[in-house]
Amino acid sequence: MDPVRSVGGPRRLVRLEEPAPTDVMGLTSGVACVAAGEEHACALTTAGAVKCWGNDSLTGIGWGPNPVDIPGLSSGVVQIASGELDTCALLTDGSVKCWGRAASSKAHRCRTS
């Protein structure tokens, strides 16, 4: 059996490189929730930090297959939400920080409680 499977809708074809769920390097514990966009994902840790991985063609932070810390969000985050090409974080003081293409209207909620 070929370990590469293909899925997708009428617009595009996505190749899944892993035939089964695998651990995300560096995120095997301490994760409160995960929010995913079209080609990226972000994790909110139990310490209130945000780490993201995947395609980062919009921000230049330099993501890849392994999660990286998002600058300025090492603590104080209570919720994250990802759209197709963007992610936003709600902070404990009630403020919101977003990165990526903020025009996306397909955000999904991710709560810690």
N, C-alpha and C positions, 0 to 999 in steps of 0.2 A: 504494500500500500504506500502510495506517495505521501510523504509527510506534509506536503504543501496542499492546502485546500483553497478553493476559491469561492467567495460569496459576494453578493452585491445585488443591487437593484437594477432597474433599467438604465440608469445613468452611468454607472461605473462598476468596475470589478475590483474587489479588494482581495489580496492574497494574504491568507493567514499562515504565518510561518510555523506556528506551534499546533500540533494535532490535538493537544489537550491542555487544560489550564496549567500554568506554571507560575512559580513564585516570581514576583518582581524584585529584582536585586535591591537589597537595602530596605525593603518594606515587608518583611515577614512578620512583623508585630508592630504595635503602637499606632495603628491606622484607625481613625474614627469613621471615615467615609471616603469614597472615591467619586469623582465626577469626570466624565469623559466627553470629549468633543469628537469631531470627525477624524482627526489624525493625532490626537494627543489625549493624555489623561493626567489628572492631578489628584493627589491624596492630601487630605487634611489629617494631620497626626493628632494623637491624643494630647500632645504638648501645645497644640494650637499653631503649628507651622504648616506651610504648604510646600509640597514637592511635586514637580511635574516631569513628564517624560513623553517622548514621541516627537512628531514633527514640529519644529519651532521656527518656521520660516518667517514669522511675523515679528517676533520680539528681539531676536538676536541673543537671547540668554544662552543658547547653545545646548538645548536639550538633545537627547538621543535615546537609546534604548534603556538607559538607567536614570532613575529619578535624580533631579537636581533641586537644591533649595531655591526658592523664589526670593530674590532680594527684597528686603523690607518686610517679609512675612515669615519670620522665624518664630513668632509667638503672637498671641492675641487674636487669632482667627477663630471664629465660632461656626462659620458655614462657608461652603464653596458651591459654585454653580458654573457649569461649562456649557457654552453654546457650541455651534459648529466650529468656529475659529477663535473663540475667546474664552476666558475664564474670569470670574469675579469672586472676591472674598469679602465677607462681612466680618468686621472687626468688633471686638468687645466694646469699643466706644461708640458703636453705631455707624461708623464710617464704612465706605465701600471702596475697594481698590480693584481695578480691572486691568487686564493685559490681553494683547491679541487684537483681533478686529472686533471692536466693541459694537459694531452695527448688527451683529447677529441677533436674531430675535428668537432663537430656539434654545433658550437656557433651560437647564434641568436643575431641580433643587436637590441639595444634599444636606441633610441635617445631622447634627451630632446627638440630638435627643428627641 
